[in-house]
Amino acid sequence: MTELLERAIAKLKQLPDSQQDEIAMMILKKIEPKDRLSSLWQKIDELGTDEDEPTMAEITAMVKELTLRT
């Protein structure tokens, strides 16, 4: 963990729980899209290991599934 992040967390710990939760949600939203995209590519790669290539319908369904989670 970087020194800057450690300083920010130390200051966050001084805030009321409701503000801590609000900031935690902001951080998670910032990080989460990368994780969802990574998950999508992983699923596509798993489908690609089959003899048949994934269909556009399968890829579309995966994208919809990931976007509904937000």
Order of alpha helices (4+ residues) and beta strands (2+ residues): alpha-alpha-alpha
